[in-house]
Amino acid sequence: MTGSRRLTAIIGREGDAYVSLCPELDIASQGATIEEARTNLIEALTLFFETASAEETAKRLRGEVFVTQVEVPVG
């Protein structure tokens, strides 16, 4: 490995599992626990960087991602 890259991981519960998403690359994974979902996402991202060409990485990689909450009226 020549280096590392800091990416965003968003993890949410879906039923009995946790789903993890990296919005910069639109890559997702899941696990039975938060830590497992995080670990599985790291594995999926590692595999992506090991197999994707530089062109594919550049095409998919979003520069900045902002994670925030918004309040909307319901009902």
PyMOL Python script that loads the backbone (N, CA, C, O; Angstrom):
from pymol import cmd

cmd.read_pdbstr("""\
ATOM      1  N   MET A   1       0.850  -1.184   0.000  1.00  0.00           N
ATOM      2  CA  MET A   1       0.000   0.000   0.000  1.00  0.00           C
ATOM      3  C   MET A   1       0.887   1.235   0.000  1.00  0.00           C
ATOM      4  O   MET A   1       1.867   1.302   0.743  1.00  0.00           O
ATOM      5  N   THR A   2       0.547   2.205  -0.826  1.00  0.00           N
ATOM      6  CA  THR A   2       1.371   3.397  -0.940  1.00  0.00           C
ATOM      7  C   THR A   2       0.881   4.549  -0.084  1.00  0.00           C
ATOM      8  O   THR A   2       1.600   5.535   0.071  1.00  0.00           O
ATOM      9  N   GLY A   3      -0.298   4.462   0.466  1.00  0.00           N
ATOM     10  CA  GLY A   3      -0.830   5.549   1.267  1.00  0.00           C
ATOM     11  C   GLY A   3      -2.233   5.231   1.707  1.00  0.00           C
ATOM     12  O   GLY A   3      -2.677   4.083   1.674  1.00  0.00           O
ATOM     13  N   SER A   4      -2.915   6.263   2.116  1.00  0.00           N
ATOM     14  CA  SER A   4      -4.303   6.074   2.525  1.00  0.00           C
ATOM     15  C   SER A   4      -5.101   7.311   2.131  1.00  0.00           C
ATOM     16  O   SER A   4      -4.543   8.351   1.784  1.00  0.00           O
ATOM     17  N   ARG A   5      -6.387   7.172   2.192  1.00  0.00           N
ATOM     18  CA  ARG A   5      -7.300   8.265   1.855  1.00  0.00           C
ATOM     19  C   ARG A   5      -8.401   8.269   2.903  1.00  0.00           C
ATOM     20  O   ARG A   5      -8.936   7.215   3.246  1.00  0.00           O
ATOM     21  N   ARG A   6      -8.741   9.436   3.409  1.00  0.00           N
ATOM     22  CA  ARG A   6      -9.826   9.564   4.384  1.00  0.00           C
ATOM     23  C   ARG A   6     -11.128   9.779   3.624  1.00  0.00           C
ATOM     24  O   ARG A   6     -11.258  10.714   2.833  1.00  0.00           O
ATOM     25  N   LEU A   7     -12.100   8.883   3.883  1.00  0.00           N
ATOM     26  CA  LEU A   7     -13.396   8.936   3.224  1.00  0.00           C
ATOM     27  C   LEU A   7     -14.501   8.948   4.271  1.00  0.00           C
ATOM     28  O   LEU A   7     -14.259   8.641   5.439  1.00  0.00           O
ATOM     29  N   THR A   8     -15.702   9.297   3.859  1.00  0.00           N
ATOM     30  CA  THR A   8     -16.862   9.349   4.743  1.00  0.00           C
ATOM     31  C   THR A   8     -17.529   7.983   4.803  1.00  0.00           C
ATOM     32  O   THR A   8     -17.666   7.306   3.784  1.00  0.00           O
ATOM     33  N   ALA A   9     -17.942   7.582   5.999  1.00  0.00           N
ATOM     34  CA  ALA A   9     -18.733   6.360   6.176  1.00  0.00           C
ATOM     35  C   ALA A   9     -20.014   6.740   6.905  1.00  0.00           C
ATOM     36  O   ALA A   9     -19.974   7.247   8.026  1.00  0.00           O
ATOM     37  N   ILE A  10     -21.140   6.492   6.266  1.00  0.00           N
ATOM     38  CA  ILE A  10     -22.448   6.729   6.878  1.00  0.00           C
ATOM     39  C   ILE A  10     -23.036   5.358   7.183  1.00  0.00           C
ATOM     40  O   ILE A  10     -23.163   4.519   6.291  1.00  0.00           O
ATOM     41  N   ILE A  11     -23.393   5.133   8.433  1.00  0.00           N
ATOM     42  CA  ILE A  11     -23.897   3.827   8.851  1.00  0.00           C
ATOM     43  C   ILE A  11     -25.272   4.006   9.475  1.00  0.00           C
ATOM     44  O   ILE A  11     -25.465   4.832  10.367  1.00  0.00           O
ATOM     45  N   GLY A  12     -26.216   3.221   8.991  1.00  0.00           N
ATOM     46  CA  GLY A  12     -27.575   3.290   9.506  1.00  0.00           C
ATOM     47  C   GLY A  12     -28.157   1.903   9.674  1.00  0.00           C
ATOM     48  O   GLY A  12     -27.759   0.962   8.989  1.00  0.00           O
ATOM     49  N   ARG A  13     -29.086   1.787  10.574  1.00  0.00           N
ATOM     50  CA  ARG A  13     -29.736   0.508  10.824  1.00  0.00           C
ATOM     51  C   ARG A  13     -30.834   0.273   9.791  1.00  0.00           C
ATOM     52  O   ARG A  13     -31.624   1.170   9.494  1.00  0.00           O
ATOM     53  N   GLU A  14     -30.873  -0.932   9.254  1.00  0.00           N
ATOM     54  CA  GLU A  14     -31.940  -1.350   8.352  1.00  0.00           C
ATOM     55  C   GLU A  14     -32.394  -2.728   8.798  1.00  0.00           C
ATOM     56  O   GLU A  14     -31.724  -3.728   8.540  1.00  0.00           O
ATOM     57  N   GLY A  15     -33.543  -2.773   9.473  1.00  0.00           N
ATOM     58  CA  GLY A  15     -34.030  -4.045   9.999  1.00  0.00           C
ATOM     59  C   GLY A  15     -33.099  -4.584  11.063  1.00  0.00           C
ATOM     60  O   GLY A  15     -32.823  -3.907  12.053  1.00  0.00           O
ATOM     61  N   ASP A  16     -32.613  -5.798  10.865  1.00  0.00           N
ATOM     62  CA  ASP A  16     -31.713  -6.429  11.828  1.00  0.00           C
ATOM     63  C   ASP A  16     -30.251  -6.210  11.512  1.00  0.00           C
ATOM     64  O   ASP A  16     -29.390  -6.757  12.201  1.00  0.00           O
ATOM     65  N   ALA A  17     -29.939  -5.426  10.490  1.00  0.00           N
ATOM     66  CA  ALA A  17     -28.552  -5.220  10.072  1.00  0.00           C
ATOM     67  C   ALA A  17     -28.219  -3.735  10.040  1.00  0.00           C
ATOM     68  O   ALA A  17     -29.086  -2.883  10.232  1.00  0.00           O
ATOM     69  N   TYR A  18     -26.953  -3.444   9.794  1.00  0.00           N
ATOM     70  CA  TYR A  18     -26.472  -2.082   9.614  1.00  0.00           C
ATOM     71  C   TYR A  18     -25.909  -1.961   8.204  1.00  0.00           C
ATOM     72  O   TYR A  18     -25.169  -2.830   7.743  1.00  0.00           O
ATOM     73  N   VAL A  19     -26.263  -0.887   7.533  1.00  0.00           N
ATOM     74  CA  VAL A  19     -25.777  -0.627   6.183  1.00  0.00           C
ATOM     75  C   VAL A  19     -24.794   0.530   6.257  1.00  0.00           C
ATOM     76  O   VAL A  19     -25.060   1.546   6.898  1.00  0.00           O
ATOM     77  N   SER A  20     -23.660   0.366   5.597  1.00  0.00           N
ATOM     78  CA  SER A  20     -22.635   1.409   5.570  1.00  0.00           C
ATOM     79  C   SER A  20     -22.460   1.894   4.141  1.00  0.00           C
ATOM     80  O   SER A  20     -22.480   1.105   3.196  1.00  0.00           O
ATOM     81  N   LEU A  21     -22.287   3.206   3.995  1.00  0.00           N
ATOM     82  CA  LEU A  21     -22.178   3.821   2.679  1.00  0.00           C
ATOM     83  C   LEU A  21     -21.035   4.816   2.663  1.00  0.00           C
ATOM     84  O   LEU A  21     -20.876   5.616   3.585  1.00  0.00           O
ATOM     85  N   CYS A  22     -20.246   4.760   1.613  1.00  0.00           N
ATOM     86  CA  CYS A  22     -19.237   5.782   1.344  1.00  0.00           C
ATOM     87  C   CYS A  22     -19.792   6.649   0.219  1.00  0.00           C
ATOM     88  O   CYS A  22     -19.772   6.232  -0.939  1.00  0.00           O
ATOM     89  N   PRO A  23     -20.293   7.856   0.534  1.00  0.00           N
ATOM     90  CA  PRO A  23     -20.921   8.685  -0.504  1.00  0.00           C
ATOM     91  C   PRO A  23     -19.941   9.220  -1.545  1.00  0.00           C
ATOM     92  O   PRO A  23     -20.353   9.525  -2.665  1.00  0.00           O
ATOM     93  N   GLU A  24     -18.675   9.341  -1.214  1.00  0.00           N
ATOM     94  CA  GLU A  24     -17.713   9.846  -2.198  1.00  0.00           C
ATOM     95  C   GLU A  24     -17.590   8.919  -3.409  1.00  0.00           C
ATOM     96  O   GLU A  24     -17.345   9.379  -4.525  1.00  0.00           O
ATOM     97  N   LEU A  25     -17.761   7.615  -3.185  1.00  0.00           N
ATOM     98  CA  LEU A  25     -17.617   6.647  -4.274  1.00  0.00           C
ATOM     99  C   LEU A  25     -18.900   5.872  -4.548  1.00  0.00           C
ATOM    100  O   LEU A  25     -18.944   5.057  -5.470  1.00  0.00           O
ATOM    101  N   ASP A  26     -19.941   6.116  -3.760  1.00  0.00           N
ATOM    102  CA  ASP A  26     -21.205   5.395  -3.873  1.00  0.00           C
ATOM    103  C   ASP A  26     -20.986   3.883  -3.759  1.00  0.00           C
ATOM    104  O   ASP A  26     -21.486   3.100  -4.566  1.00  0.00           O
ATOM    105  N   ILE A  27     -20.225   3.500  -2.732  1.00  0.00           N
ATOM    106  CA  ILE A  27     -19.963   2.098  -2.433  1.00  0.00           C
ATOM    107  C   ILE A  27     -20.579   1.801  -1.076  1.00  0.00           C
ATOM    108  O   ILE A  27     -20.426   2.576  -0.131  1.00  0.00           O
ATOM    109  N   ALA A  28     -21.279   0.667  -0.985  1.00  0.00           N
ATOM    110  CA  ALA A  28     -21.979   0.309   0.245  1.00  0.00           C
ATOM    111  C   ALA A  28     -21.633  -1.107   0.663  1.00  0.00           C
ATOM    112  O   ALA A  28     -21.167  -1.915  -0.140  1.00  0.00           O
ATOM    113  N   SER A  29     -21.870  -1.393   1.940  1.00  0.00           N
ATOM    114  CA  SER A  29     -21.719  -2.734   2.484  1.00  0.00           C
ATOM    115  C   SER A  29     -22.686  -2.853   3.652  1.00  0.00           C
ATOM    116  O   SER A  29     -23.502  -1.961   3.886  1.00  0.00           O
ATOM    117  N   GLN A  30     -22.591  -3.952   4.378  1.00  0.00           N
ATOM    118  CA  GLN A  30     -23.472  -4.133   5.532  1.00  0.00           C
ATOM    119  C   GLN A  30     -22.829  -5.075   6.530  1.00  0.00           C
ATOM    120  O   GLN A  30     -21.805  -5.699   6.250  1.00  0.00           O
ATOM    121  N   GLY A  31     -23.447  -5.168   7.704  1.00  0.00           N
ATOM    122  CA  GLY A  31     -22.974  -6.078   8.736  1.00  0.00           C
ATOM    123  C   GLY A  31     -24.003  -6.206   9.839  1.00  0.00           C
ATOM    124  O   GLY A  31     -24.964  -5.438   9.901  1.00  0.00           O
ATOM    125  N   ALA A  32     -23.799  -7.174  10.703  1.00  0.00           N
ATOM    126  CA  ALA A  32     -24.726  -7.421  11.806  1.00  0.00           C
ATOM    127  C   ALA A  32     -24.588  -6.382  12.910  1.00  0.00           C
ATOM    128  O   ALA A  32     -25.526  -6.155  13.673  1.00  0.00           O
ATOM    129  N   THR A  33     -23.410  -5.744  12.997  1.00  0.00           N
ATOM    130  CA  THR A  33     -23.156  -4.701  13.994  1.00  0.00           C
ATOM    131  C   THR A  33     -22.600  -3.468  13.288  1.00  0.00           C
ATOM    132  O   THR A  33     -22.222  -3.534  12.118  1.00  0.00           O
ATOM    133  N   ILE A  34     -22.552  -2.361  13.991  1.00  0.00           N
ATOM    134  CA  ILE A  34     -21.975  -1.140  13.424  1.00  0.00           C
ATOM    135  C   ILE A  34     -20.521  -1.384  13.041  1.00  0.00           C
ATOM    136  O   ILE A  34     -20.091  -1.004  11.951  1.00  0.00           O
ATOM    137  N   GLU A  35     -19.769  -2.012  13.927  1.00  0.00           N
ATOM    138  CA  GLU A  35     -18.349  -2.255  13.658  1.00  0.00           C
ATOM    139  C   GLU A  35     -18.155  -3.188  12.461  1.00  0.00           C
ATOM    140  O   GLU A  35     -17.252  -2.984  11.650  1.00  0.00           O
ATOM    141  N   GLU A  36     -19.004  -4.210  12.355  1.00  0.00           N
ATOM    142  CA  GLU A  36     -18.908  -5.128  11.216  1.00  0.00           C
ATOM    143  C   GLU A  36     -19.249  -4.414   9.914  1.00  0.00           C
ATOM    144  O   GLU A  36     -18.599  -4.641   8.894  1.00  0.00           O
ATOM    145  N   ALA A  37     -20.259  -3.557   9.941  1.00  0.00           N
ATOM    146  CA  ALA A  37     -20.614  -2.790   8.744  1.00  0.00           C
ATOM    147  C   ALA A  37     -19.473  -1.866   8.346  1.00  0.00           C
ATOM    148  O   ALA A  37     -19.188  -1.710   7.158  1.00  0.00           O
ATOM    149  N   ARG A  38     -18.823  -1.259   9.317  1.00  0.00           N
ATOM    150  CA  ARG A  38     -17.677  -0.377   9.059  1.00  0.00           C
ATOM    151  C   ARG A  38     -16.510  -1.167   8.479  1.00  0.00           C
ATOM    152  O   ARG A  38     -15.901  -0.753   7.493  1.00  0.00           O
ATOM    153  N   THR A  39     -16.204  -2.299   9.091  1.00  0.00           N
ATOM    154  CA  THR A  39     -15.108  -3.143   8.623  1.00  0.00           C
ATOM    155  C   THR A  39     -15.381  -3.644   7.206  1.00  0.00           C
ATOM    156  O   THR A  39     -14.480  -3.653   6.367  1.00  0.00           O
ATOM    157  N   ASN A  40     -16.615  -4.057   6.938  1.00  0.00           N
ATOM    158  CA  ASN A  40     -16.963  -4.552   5.609  1.00  0.00           C
ATOM    159  C   ASN A  40     -16.892  -3.447   4.556  1.00  0.00           C
ATOM    160  O   ASN A  40     -16.527  -3.702   3.408  1.00  0.00           O
ATOM    161  N   LEU A  41     -17.241  -2.214   4.949  1.00  0.00           N
ATOM    162  CA  LEU A  41     -17.119  -1.094   4.021  1.00  0.00           C
ATOM    163  C   LEU A  41     -15.651  -0.826   3.706  1.00  0.00           C
ATOM    164  O   LEU A  41     -15.300  -0.585   2.551  1.00  0.00           O
ATOM    165  N   ILE A  42     -14.806  -0.867   4.708  1.00  0.00           N
ATOM    166  CA  ILE A  42     -13.365  -0.679   4.477  1.00  0.00           C
ATOM    167  C   ILE A  42     -12.853  -1.748   3.522  1.00  0.00           C
ATOM    168  O   ILE A  42     -12.059  -1.449   2.630  1.00  0.00           O
ATOM    169  N   GLU A  43     -13.293  -2.981   3.694  1.00  0.00           N
ATOM    170  CA  GLU A  43     -12.883  -4.065   2.796  1.00  0.00           C
ATOM    171  C   GLU A  43     -13.363  -3.804   1.370  1.00  0.00           C
ATOM    172  O   GLU A  43     -12.606  -3.995   0.418  1.00  0.00           O
ATOM    173  N   ALA A  44     -14.617  -3.367   1.213  1.00  0.00           N
ATOM    174  CA  ALA A  44     -15.153  -3.080  -0.115  1.00  0.00           C
ATOM    175  C   ALA A  44     -14.393  -1.931  -0.776  1.00  0.00           C
ATOM    176  O   ALA A  44     -14.097  -1.987  -1.970  1.00  0.00           O
ATOM    177  N   LEU A  45     -14.078  -0.894  -0.005  1.00  0.00           N
ATOM    178  CA  LEU A  45     -13.324   0.234  -0.551  1.00  0.00           C
ATOM    179  C   LEU A  45     -11.909  -0.170  -0.929  1.00  0.00           C
ATOM    180  O   LEU A  45     -11.390   0.254  -1.961  1.00  0.00           O
ATOM    181  N   THR A  46     -11.288  -0.989  -0.093  1.00  0.00           N
ATOM    182  CA  THR A  46      -9.930  -1.478  -0.380  1.00  0.00           C
ATOM    183  C   THR A  46      -9.922  -2.265  -1.683  1.00  0.00           C
ATOM    184  O   THR A  46      -9.043  -2.071  -2.523  1.00  0.00           O
ATOM    185  N   LEU A  47     -10.900  -3.155  -1.853  1.00  0.00           N
ATOM    186  CA  LEU A  47     -10.996  -3.931  -3.090  1.00  0.00           C
ATOM    187  C   LEU A  47     -11.215  -3.026  -4.300  1.00  0.00           C
ATOM    188  O   LEU A  47     -10.652  -3.258  -5.369  1.00  0.00           O
ATOM    189  N   PHE A  48     -12.042  -1.990  -4.121  1.00  0.00           N
ATOM    190  CA  PHE A  48     -12.259  -1.047  -5.219  1.00  0.00           C
ATOM    191  C   PHE A  48     -10.938  -0.410  -5.638  1.00  0.00           C
ATOM    192  O   PHE A  48     -10.605  -0.394  -6.823  1.00  0.00           O
ATOM    193  N   PHE A  49     -10.183   0.114  -4.673  1.00  0.00           N
ATOM    194  CA  PHE A  49      -8.935   0.796  -5.007  1.00  0.00           C
ATOM    195  C   PHE A  49      -7.885  -0.164  -5.565  1.00  0.00           C
ATOM    196  O   PHE A  49      -7.027   0.247  -6.346  1.00  0.00           O
ATOM    197  N   GLU A  50      -7.946  -1.434  -5.172  1.00  0.00           N
ATOM    198  CA  GLU A  50      -7.012  -2.419  -5.700  1.00  0.00           C
ATOM    199  C   GLU A  50      -7.319  -2.793  -7.149  1.00  0.00           C
ATOM    200  O   GLU A  50      -6.414  -3.154  -7.902  1.00  0.00           O
ATOM    201  N   THR A  51      -8.589  -2.708  -7.541  1.00  0.00           N
ATOM    202  CA  THR A  51      -8.972  -3.206  -8.862  1.00  0.00           C
ATOM    203  C   THR A  51      -9.362  -2.121  -9.862  1.00  0.00           C
ATOM    204  O   THR A  51      -9.290  -2.352 -11.069  1.00  0.00           O
ATOM    205  N   ALA A  52      -9.764  -0.968  -9.401  1.00  0.00           N
ATOM    206  CA  ALA A  52     -10.226   0.088 -10.312  1.00  0.00           C
ATOM    207  C   ALA A  52      -9.048   0.803 -10.958  1.00  0.00           C
ATOM    208  O   ALA A  52      -8.005   1.008 -10.337  1.00  0.00           O
ATOM    209  N   SER A  53      -9.235   1.173 -12.200  1.00  0.00           N
ATOM    210  CA  SER A  53      -8.219   1.962 -12.881  1.00  0.00           C
ATOM    211  C   SER A  53      -8.241   3.388 -12.334  1.00  0.00           C
ATOM    212  O   SER A  53      -9.188   3.792 -11.660  1.00  0.00           O
ATOM    213  N   ALA A  54      -7.202   4.129 -12.630  1.00  0.00           N
ATOM    214  CA  ALA A  54      -7.141   5.534 -12.211  1.00  0.00           C
ATOM    215  C   ALA A  54      -8.297   6.320 -12.833  1.00  0.00           C
ATOM    216  O   ALA A  54      -8.849   7.224 -12.206  1.00  0.00           O
ATOM    217  N   GLU A  55      -8.657   5.971 -14.067  1.00  0.00           N
ATOM    218  CA  GLU A  55      -9.755   6.658 -14.749  1.00  0.00           C
ATOM    219  C   GLU A  55     -11.086   6.378 -14.057  1.00  0.00           C
ATOM    220  O   GLU A  55     -11.891   7.288 -13.861  1.00  0.00           O
ATOM    221  N   GLU A  56     -11.316   5.117 -13.686  1.00  0.00           N
ATOM    222  CA  GLU A  56     -12.555   4.751 -12.991  1.00  0.00           C
ATOM    223  C   GLU A  56     -12.637   5.446 -11.637  1.00  0.00           C
ATOM    224  O   GLU A  56     -13.696   5.948 -11.260  1.00  0.00           O
ATOM    225  N   THR A  57     -11.534   5.479 -10.910  1.00  0.00           N
ATOM    226  CA  THR A  57     -11.505   6.152  -9.613  1.00  0.00           C
ATOM    227  C   THR A  57     -11.812   7.637  -9.783  1.00  0.00           C
ATOM    228  O   THR A  57     -12.620   8.190  -9.036  1.00  0.00           O
ATOM    229  N   ALA A  58     -11.186   8.279 -10.744  1.00  0.00           N
ATOM    230  CA  ALA A  58     -11.417   9.712 -10.977  1.00  0.00           C
ATOM    231  C   ALA A  58     -12.859   9.977 -11.387  1.00  0.00           C
ATOM    232  O   ALA A  58     -13.445  10.982 -10.986  1.00  0.00           O
ATOM    233  N   LYS A  59     -13.432   9.084 -12.182  1.00  0.00           N
ATOM    234  CA  LYS A  59     -14.810   9.253 -12.640  1.00  0.00           C
ATOM    235  C   LYS A  59     -15.808   9.155 -11.492  1.00  0.00           C
ATOM    236  O   LYS A  59     -16.794   9.892 -11.462  1.00  0.00           O
ATOM    237  N   ARG A  60     -15.559   8.248 -10.549  1.00  0.00           N
ATOM    238  CA  ARG A  60     -16.522   8.006  -9.470  1.00  0.00           C
ATOM    239  C   ARG A  60     -16.315   8.880  -8.246  1.00  0.00           C
ATOM    240  O   ARG A  60     -17.267   9.149  -7.514  1.00  0.00           O
ATOM    241  N   LEU A  61     -15.103   9.322  -8.013  1.00  0.00           N
ATOM    242  CA  LEU A  61     -14.769  10.030  -6.770  1.00  0.00           C
ATOM    243  C   LEU A  61     -15.341  11.442  -6.769  1.00  0.00           C
ATOM    244  O   LEU A  61     -15.029  12.258  -7.636  1.00  0.00           O
ATOM    245  N   ARG A  62     -16.182  11.710  -5.777  1.00  0.00           N
ATOM    246  CA  ARG A  62     -16.714  13.057  -5.580  1.00  0.00           C
ATOM    247  C   ARG A  62     -15.771  13.811  -4.655  1.00  0.00           C
ATOM    248  O   ARG A  62     -15.322  13.264  -3.648  1.00  0.00           O
ATOM    249  N   GLY A  63     -15.474  15.035  -4.979  1.00  0.00           N
ATOM    250  CA  GLY A  63     -14.491  15.807  -4.230  1.00  0.00           C
ATOM    251  C   GLY A  63     -14.879  16.078  -2.790  1.00  0.00           C
ATOM    252  O   GLY A  63     -14.164  15.677  -1.872  1.00  0.00           O
ATOM    253  N   GLU A  64     -15.982  16.742  -2.582  1.00  0.00           N
ATOM    254  CA  GLU A  64     -16.398  17.106  -1.229  1.00  0.00           C
ATOM    255  C   GLU A  64     -17.789  16.549  -0.963  1.00  0.00           C
ATOM    256  O   GLU A  64     -18.680  16.613  -1.810  1.00  0.00           O
ATOM    257  N   VAL A  65     -17.948  16.008   0.226  1.00  0.00           N
ATOM    258  CA  VAL A  65     -19.246  15.515   0.668  1.00  0.00           C
ATOM    259  C   VAL A  65     -19.545  16.176   2.003  1.00  0.00           C
ATOM    260  O   VAL A  65     -18.712  16.162   2.909  1.00  0.00           O
ATOM    261  N   PHE A  66     -20.721  16.749   2.123  1.00  0.00           N
ATOM    262  CA  PHE A  66     -21.125  17.397   3.361  1.00  0.00           C
ATOM    263  C   PHE A  66     -22.258  16.587   3.979  1.00  0.00           C
ATOM    264  O   PHE A  66     -23.277  16.342   3.332  1.00  0.00           O
ATOM    265  N   VAL A  67     -22.083  16.179   5.210  1.00  0.00           N
ATOM    266  CA  VAL A  67     -23.098  15.408   5.918  1.00  0.00           C
ATOM    267  C   VAL A  67     -23.723  16.324   6.955  1.00  0.00           C
ATOM    268  O   VAL A  67     -23.028  16.875   7.808  1.00  0.00           O
ATOM    269  N   THR A  68     -25.022  16.482   6.880  1.00  0.00           N
ATOM    270  CA  THR A  68     -25.738  17.351   7.803  1.00  0.00           C
ATOM    271  C   THR A  68     -27.143  16.800   8.003  1.00  0.00           C
ATOM    272  O   THR A  68     -27.539  15.837   7.348  1.00  0.00           O
ATOM    273  N   GLN A  69     -27.869  17.399   8.883  1.00  0.00           N
ATOM    274  CA  GLN A  69     -29.275  17.043   9.079  1.00  0.00           C
ATOM    275  C   GLN A  69     -30.135  18.218   8.688  1.00  0.00           C
ATOM    276  O   GLN A  69     -29.733  19.372   8.838  1.00  0.00           O
ATOM    277  N   VAL A  70     -31.321  17.926   8.187  1.00  0.00           N
ATOM    278  CA  VAL A  70     -32.286  18.955   7.843  1.00  0.00           C
ATOM    279  C   VAL A  70     -33.608  18.613   8.505  1.00  0.00           C
ATOM    280  O   VAL A  70     -33.903  17.448   8.769  1.00  0.00           O
ATOM    281  N   GLU A  71     -34.390  19.630   8.769  1.00  0.00           N
ATOM    282  CA  GLU A  71     -35.725  19.428   9.359  1.00  0.00           C
ATOM    283  C   GLU A  71     -36.772  19.790   8.317  1.00  0.00           C
ATOM    284  O   GLU A  71     -36.728  20.866   7.720  1.00  0.00           O
ATOM    285  N   VAL A  72     -37.706  18.883   8.110  1.00  0.00           N
ATOM    286  CA  VAL A  72     -38.754  19.114   7.108  1.00  0.00           C
ATOM    287  C   VAL A  72     -40.119  18.879   7.754  1.00  0.00           C
ATOM    288  O   VAL A  72     -40.250  18.046   8.651  1.00  0.00           O
ATOM    289  N   PRO A  73     -41.124  19.606   7.301  1.00  0.00           N
ATOM    290  CA  PRO A  73     -42.468  19.380   7.862  1.00  0.00           C
ATOM    291  C   PRO A  73     -43.027  18.046   7.357  1.00  0.00           C
ATOM    292  O   PRO A  73     -42.819  17.661   6.207  1.00  0.00           O
ATOM    293  N   VAL A  74     -43.734  17.361   8.242  1.00  0.00           N
ATOM    294  CA  VAL A  74     -44.383  16.100   7.881  1.00  0.00           C
ATOM    295  C   VAL A  74     -45.807  16.123   8.395  1.00  0.00           C
ATOM    296  O   VAL A  74     -46.132  16.783   9.382  1.00  0.00           O
ATOM    297  N   GLY A  75     -46.645  15.382   7.691  1.00  0.00           N
ATOM    298  CA  GLY A  75     -48.022  15.238   8.140  1.00  0.00           C
ATOM    299  C   GLY A  75     -48.796  16.441   7.988  1.00  0.00           C
ATOM    300  O   GLY A  75     -49.979  16.461   8.328  1.00  0.00           O
TER     301      GLY A  75
END
""", "prot")
cmd.dss("prot")
cmd.show_as("cartoon", "prot")
cmd.util.cbc("prot")
cmd.orient("prot")
